[in-house]
Amino acid sequence: MHEIGSRDQLLNYIREFVALKVSERPELLAAFLVGSVARADPLWSNTTDFDVIFVDPDPPFDIEPCLLWNDSLLIDVMHFRPEDYENRAMIKKDAMRGQSLYDAVPLHDTKNIFALLQAYVRGQFDTAENVVARAADAMRRAYLHYDEISEMRNVPVAIPVDPNDIKHLHDVLDWAATAVLVLAYKPRYGRRQVLCFGETLSQMGHLNILELAEQSMGFSAVSDEGIDGMREQWLKIFRAAGKFHKGHWDDDKCAHPLKERYYMDGFDKLAAVGHARSSLFLMEYTAAAAFNHILSHAPAEAAAPYVKQYTRWMEMSGKGSARHFSNCLVQLSELLHRVECLIHEFAKDNGMVYELKMDR
């Protein structure tokens, strides 16, 4: 995988990639880079991926979501239609697309489509009203995932827990963390999301919410030695997903085999700076996504050893019984309530009203 050089060098590589794609499909209206390189974040580790969005009037059906460019750079490709950007007022209040567009770097732009869109999004972007709107949007997304699993607080679940339910569990936390980052005028951070979430909560004086995050995932009892063992299991499960996968990659494209080095480099970096626990969140989400692929594509006999591995993972990560998973959801509901209280207080301090949705 690519050893990171200067940001300018990276941008030149991405421009070469986009220029080739435009030459192949001149109907492409715009292309832009989002994410850490676009934001000019410090180059944090030796491997990264580059998120390129194409505005395409007729997106191809069989898009390969992950590509290697020059045999070294990992590129995530997404296609959106022009009509996806028509409601500009809503995009500015979107917890994901608003910040991405604010920071994006143009790579191709016909008829100033991207330039006009970004100019609109940047206007009054950090007013209290828009900050609260984006935090509320993040919470809306968190609740959508929470609603998928909330009844399991009272109904015994099959063990091991369905990987899709584990993904919902993590998505709740991810969007709640995004709401907190929005209040601190920060973006989503990919591999560093939980680390930056914790740093932000520390600055706010709310580290108790980070403790709740660990309890919500069941990670409180995981030791540093246990994390090393879980990383070895993660690698086996992750590689098996690529081995058994068939057809186009779907919602579990985060388990694409080209992403292995990207994740491992992030896990190693977090461990090297004393934050191995922060890697558990992304490690478990991608392990669940990979195991989901195994269940979907592998013959039953071939999948059996990975069912045992996944079951062991759930035991190690504090979700080895119906009672454990129920306890996680109880803590998760408390976390949602406390994050909402942060939004409520931010809104109140700025003369606005934010109605709490999570009753206690």
C-alpha positions as CSV (number, residue, x, y, z in Angstrom):
1,M,0.0,0.0,0.0
2,H,1.1,3.6,-0.6
3,E,3.4,5.4,1.7
4,I,1.9,8.9,2.1
5,G,3.9,11.8,0.6
6,S,2.8,15.4,0.4
7,R,-0.8,16.4,0.1
8,D,-0.1,18.2,-3.2
9,Q,1.4,15.0,-4.6
10,L,-1.7,13.0,-3.5
11,L,-4.0,15.6,-5.1
12,N,-2.1,15.3,-8.3
13,Y,-2.6,11.5,-8.3
14,I,-6.3,11.9,-7.7
15,R,-6.6,14.5,-10.5
16,E,-5.0,12.0,-12.9
17,F,-7.5,9.4,-11.9
18,V,-10.5,11.7,-12.4
19,A,-9.1,13.0,-15.7
20,L,-9.1,9.4,-17.0
21,K,-12.6,8.7,-15.8
22,V,-13.9,11.9,-17.4
23,S,-12.2,11.0,-20.7
24,E,-14.0,7.7,-20.6
25,R,-17.3,9.2,-19.7
26,P,-17.5,12.9,-20.7
27,E,-21.1,13.1,-19.5
28,L,-19.8,13.3,-15.9
29,L,-20.9,16.7,-14.6
30,A,-18.6,17.1,-11.6
31,A,-16.1,15.3,-9.4
32,F,-14.8,16.3,-6.0
33,L,-12.7,14.9,-3.2
34,V,-14.1,14.6,0.4
35,G,-12.5,13.5,3.6
36,S,-9.3,14.0,5.5
37,V,-7.1,14.8,2.5
38,A,-9.6,17.3,1.2
39,R,-9.7,19.0,4.7
40,A,-5.9,19.1,4.8
41,D,-5.8,17.2,8.0
42,P,-2.3,16.2,9.2
43,L,-1.4,13.0,7.3
44,W,-2.0,10.7,10.2
45,S,-0.8,7.2,9.1
46,N,1.0,5.5,6.3
47,T,-2.1,4.5,4.4
48,T,-5.2,6.3,3.6
49,D,-8.2,6.2,1.2
50,F,-9.5,8.9,-1.0
51,D,-13.2,9.4,-1.3
52,V,-14.1,10.7,-4.7
53,I,-17.7,11.7,-5.5
54,F,-18.9,11.9,-9.2
55,V,-22.0,13.8,-10.1
56,D,-23.4,11.6,-12.8
57,P,-26.7,12.0,-14.8
58,D,-26.7,8.2,-15.4
59,P,-24.7,6.3,-12.8
60,P,-23.5,2.9,-13.9
61,F,-25.2,0.0,-12.1
62,D,-22.1,-2.2,-11.5
63,I,-19.8,0.3,-9.8
64,E,-16.7,-1.1,-8.2
65,P,-16.6,0.9,-4.9
66,C,-12.9,0.4,-4.2
67,L,-10.0,0.8,-6.6
68,L,-6.3,0.8,-6.6
69,W,-4.7,3.7,-8.6
70,N,-1.1,3.3,-9.7
71,D,-1.1,0.0,-7.7
72,S,-0.8,2.0,-4.5
73,L,-3.6,4.5,-3.8
74,L,-6.9,3.2,-2.4
75,I,-9.9,5.2,-3.9
76,D,-13.5,4.9,-2.7
77,V,-15.8,5.9,-5.5
78,M,-19.4,7.2,-5.1
79,H,-21.9,8.3,-7.8
80,F,-24.7,10.8,-7.1
81,R,-27.3,12.2,-9.5
82,P,-27.6,16.0,-10.0
83,E,-31.1,15.9,-8.4
84,D,-29.5,14.6,-5.2
85,Y,-28.1,18.1,-4.7
86,E,-31.2,20.2,-5.7
87,N,-32.3,20.9,-2.1
88,R,-29.3,23.0,-1.1
89,A,-30.9,24.2,2.1
90,M,-31.3,20.7,3.4
91,I,-27.7,19.8,2.4
92,K,-26.4,22.6,4.6
93,K,-28.2,21.0,7.5
94,D,-27.1,17.4,6.6
95,A,-24.8,16.0,9.2
96,M,-22.7,14.1,6.6
97,R,-23.1,15.8,3.2
98,G,-23.0,19.4,4.5
99,Q,-19.6,19.1,6.2
100,S,-18.2,17.0,3.3
101,L,-19.2,19.6,0.7
102,Y,-17.9,22.4,2.9
103,D,-14.4,20.9,2.9
104,A,-14.4,19.3,-0.6
105,V,-11.8,19.9,-3.2
106,P,-13.0,20.2,-6.8
107,L,-11.5,17.8,-9.3
108,H,-13.8,18.4,-12.3
109,D,-16.7,20.9,-12.7
110,T,-18.8,21.6,-15.7
111,K,-21.2,24.6,-15.7
112,N,-19.9,25.5,-12.2
113,I,-22.2,22.9,-10.6
114,F,-19.9,22.1,-7.8
115,A,-18.6,25.7,-7.3
116,L,-22.1,27.1,-6.9
117,L,-23.2,24.3,-4.6
118,Q,-20.2,24.7,-2.3
119,A,-20.6,28.4,-2.2
120,Y,-24.1,28.0,-1.0
121,V,-23.3,25.4,1.6
122,R,-20.5,27.5,3.0
123,G,-22.8,30.5,3.5
124,Q,-23.6,30.9,7.2
125,F,-22.4,27.3,7.7
126,D,-21.4,27.7,11.3
127,T,-24.3,29.7,12.6
128,A,-25.9,28.2,15.7
129,E,-29.0,27.4,13.8
130,N,-27.2,25.3,11.2
131,V,-25.0,23.7,13.8
132,V,-28.0,22.6,15.8
133,A,-29.7,21.4,12.6
134,R,-26.8,19.2,11.7
135,A,-26.5,17.8,15.2
136,A,-30.3,17.1,15.2
137,D,-29.9,15.3,11.8
138,A,-27.1,13.2,13.3
139,M,-29.4,12.2,16.1
140,R,-32.2,11.4,13.7
141,R,-29.9,9.0,12.0
142,A,-28.9,7.5,15.4
143,Y,-32.5,7.0,16.3
144,L,-33.2,5.2,13.0
145,H,-30.6,2.6,13.9
146,Y,-31.6,2.5,17.5
147,D,-35.2,1.7,16.5
148,E,-34.0,-1.4,14.7
149,I,-32.7,-2.9,17.9
150,S,-34.4,-1.2,20.8
151,E,-37.0,-3.9,21.4
152,M,-34.1,-6.3,22.2
153,R,-33.8,-4.6,25.6
154,N,-36.7,-6.8,26.7
155,V,-36.8,-9.7,24.2
156,P,-34.1,-12.3,24.4
157,V,-31.9,-12.4,21.2
158,A,-30.4,-15.3,19.5
159,I,-26.7,-15.8,20.4
160,P,-24.4,-15.0,18.7
161,V,-26.0,-11.6,18.0
162,D,-27.0,-11.1,14.3
163,P,-24.1,-9.1,12.7
164,N,-26.7,-6.7,11.2
165,D,-27.8,-5.9,14.8
166,I,-24.2,-5.3,15.8
167,K,-23.9,-2.9,12.9
168,H,-27.0,-1.1,14.0
169,L,-25.5,-0.9,17.6
170,H,-22.3,0.7,16.2
171,D,-24.2,3.0,13.8
172,V,-26.1,4.5,16.8
173,L,-22.9,5.3,18.5
174,D,-21.2,6.6,15.4
175,W,-24.0,9.1,14.7
176,A,-24.3,10.1,18.3
177,A,-20.5,10.8,18.2
178,T,-21.1,12.8,15.0
179,A,-23.6,15.0,16.8
180,V,-21.1,15.8,19.5
181,L,-18.4,16.6,16.9
182,V,-20.8,18.9,15.1
183,L,-21.4,20.9,18.3
184,A,-17.6,21.3,18.5
185,Y,-17.5,22.5,14.8
186,K,-15.6,19.3,13.8
187,P,-16.2,16.8,11.0
188,R,-16.6,13.0,11.0
189,Y,-13.2,11.3,11.2
190,G,-13.4,7.8,9.8
191,R,-10.7,5.6,11.6
192,R,-10.2,8.3,14.2
193,Q,-13.9,8.9,14.9
194,V,-13.9,7.4,18.4
195,L,-10.5,9.0,19.3
196,C,-11.7,12.4,18.3
197,F,-15.0,11.9,20.0
198,G,-13.2,11.2,23.2
199,E,-10.9,14.2,22.9
200,T,-13.9,16.4,22.2
201,L,-15.8,15.1,25.2
202,S,-12.7,15.6,27.4
203,Q,-12.6,19.3,26.2
204,M,-16.3,19.6,27.0
205,G,-15.9,18.0,30.5
206,H,-18.1,15.1,29.6
207,L,-15.8,12.0,29.7
208,N,-18.6,10.1,31.4
209,I,-20.3,9.9,28.0
210,L,-17.2,8.2,26.6
211,E,-17.4,5.7,29.5
212,L,-21.0,5.1,28.5
213,A,-19.9,4.5,24.9
214,E,-17.6,1.7,26.0
215,Q,-20.4,0.2,28.1
216,S,-22.9,0.5,25.3
217,M,-20.6,-1.6,23.1
218,G,-19.7,-4.1,25.9
219,F,-16.0,-3.1,25.7
220,S,-15.5,-2.1,29.4
221,A,-13.9,-5.5,30.4
222,V,-11.7,-5.9,27.3
223,S,-8.0,-5.8,28.2
224,D,-5.2,-4.5,26.1
225,E,-4.0,-8.1,25.7
226,G,-7.5,-9.1,24.6
227,I,-7.4,-6.4,21.9
228,D,-4.3,-8.1,20.4
229,G,-6.1,-11.4,20.2
230,M,-9.2,-9.8,18.7
231,R,-7.1,-8.2,16.0
232,E,-5.8,-11.6,15.0
233,Q,-9.4,-12.9,14.8
234,W,-10.5,-9.8,12.9
235,L,-7.9,-10.5,10.2
236,K,-9.1,-14.0,9.7
237,I,-12.8,-13.0,9.4
238,F,-12.0,-10.0,7.2
239,R,-10.0,-12.1,4.7
240,A,-12.6,-14.8,4.6
241,A,-15.2,-12.2,3.5
242,G,-13.1,-11.4,0.4
243,K,-12.5,-15.0,-0.3
244,F,-16.2,-16.0,-0.3
245,H,-17.7,-12.8,-1.7
246,K,-19.6,-13.1,-5.0
247,G,-21.1,-10.4,-7.3
248,H,-21.2,-6.7,-6.6
249,W,-20.4,-5.2,-3.2
250,D,-23.4,-3.8,-1.4
251,D,-23.9,-2.1,1.9
252,D,-21.0,-4.1,3.4
253,K,-18.4,-2.6,1.1
254,C,-16.4,-1.6,4.1
255,A,-15.3,-5.3,4.1
256,H,-13.8,-4.9,0.7
257,P,-10.4,-6.8,0.7
258,L,-8.6,-3.7,-0.6
259,K,-9.3,-2.0,2.7
260,E,-7.4,-4.5,4.8
261,R,-4.1,-2.5,4.9
262,Y,-6.0,0.7,5.4
263,Y,-7.7,-0.7,8.6
264,M,-4.6,-2.5,9.9
265,D,-2.5,0.7,9.6
266,G,-5.1,2.6,11.5
267,F,-5.3,0.0,14.2
268,D,-1.5,-0.1,14.5
269,K,-1.3,3.7,14.7
270,L,-3.9,3.9,17.4
271,A,-2.1,1.3,19.4
272,A,1.2,3.1,18.9
273,V,-0.1,6.3,20.4
274,G,-1.7,4.5,23.4
275,H,-5.3,4.4,22.1
276,A,-5.8,0.8,21.1
277,R,-9.2,0.8,22.8
278,S,-10.4,3.3,20.2
279,S,-9.7,0.8,17.5
280,L,-12.2,-1.7,18.9
281,F,-15.2,0.2,17.6
282,L,-14.2,0.2,13.9
283,M,-12.6,-3.3,14.3
284,E,-15.9,-4.8,15.5
285,Y,-18.1,-3.0,12.9
286,T,-16.0,-4.2,10.0
287,A,-15.7,-7.7,11.6
288,A,-19.5,-7.8,11.7
289,A,-19.8,-6.6,8.1
290,A,-17.2,-9.2,7.0
291,F,-19.0,-12.0,8.9
292,N,-22.3,-10.9,7.3
293,H,-20.6,-11.5,3.9
294,I,-19.4,-15.0,5.0
295,L,-23.0,-15.9,6.0
296,S,-24.3,-14.6,2.7
297,H,-21.8,-16.1,0.3
298,A,-20.0,-19.1,1.9
299,P,-21.3,-22.7,1.8
300,A,-22.5,-23.8,5.3
301,E,-19.6,-26.1,5.9
302,A,-17.0,-23.5,5.0
303,A,-18.8,-20.8,7.1
304,A,-19.0,-23.0,10.2
305,P,-15.4,-22.2,11.6
306,Y,-16.1,-18.5,11.2
307,V,-19.4,-18.8,13.1
308,K,-17.3,-20.1,16.0
309,Q,-14.8,-17.3,15.6
310,Y,-17.6,-14.7,15.5
311,T,-19.2,-16.3,18.6
312,R,-15.9,-16.1,20.4
313,W,-15.5,-12.4,19.4
314,M,-18.9,-11.5,20.8
315,E,-18.0,-13.2,24.1
316,M,-14.7,-11.3,24.2
317,S,-16.4,-8.0,23.4
318,G,-19.0,-8.3,26.2
319,K,-22.0,-9.4,24.0
320,G,-21.9,-13.2,24.6
321,S,-25.4,-13.5,26.1
322,A,-28.8,-12.0,25.6
323,R,-28.5,-10.3,29.0
324,H,-25.2,-8.7,28.0
325,F,-26.6,-7.4,24.8
326,S,-29.7,-6.1,26.6
327,N,-27.4,-4.3,29.1
328,C,-25.6,-2.7,26.2
329,L,-28.8,-1.3,24.9
330,V,-29.8,0.1,28.3
331,Q,-26.4,2.0,28.4
332,L,-26.9,3.1,24.8
333,S,-30.3,4.7,25.6
334,E,-28.6,6.6,28.4
335,L,-25.9,7.8,26.0
336,L,-28.4,9.1,23.5
337,H,-30.2,11.0,26.3
338,R,-26.9,12.6,27.4
339,V,-25.9,13.6,23.9
340,E,-29.3,15.1,23.3
341,C,-28.8,17.1,26.5
342,L,-25.6,18.5,25.1
343,I,-27.6,19.7,22.0
344,H,-30.3,21.0,24.2
345,E,-27.8,23.1,26.2
346,F,-26.0,24.3,23.1
347,A,-29.3,25.4,21.6
348,K,-30.4,27.1,24.8
349,D,-27.1,29.0,25.1
350,N,-27.8,30.3,21.6
351,G,-31.4,31.3,22.2
352,M,-32.9,28.3,20.4
353,V,-35.1,25.4,21.4
354,Y,-34.2,21.8,21.0
355,E,-36.8,19.3,22.1
356,L,-35.4,16.1,23.8
357,K,-36.6,12.9,22.1
358,M,-35.1,10.3,24.4
359,D,-37.2,10.1,27.5
360,R,-35.7,8.7,30.7
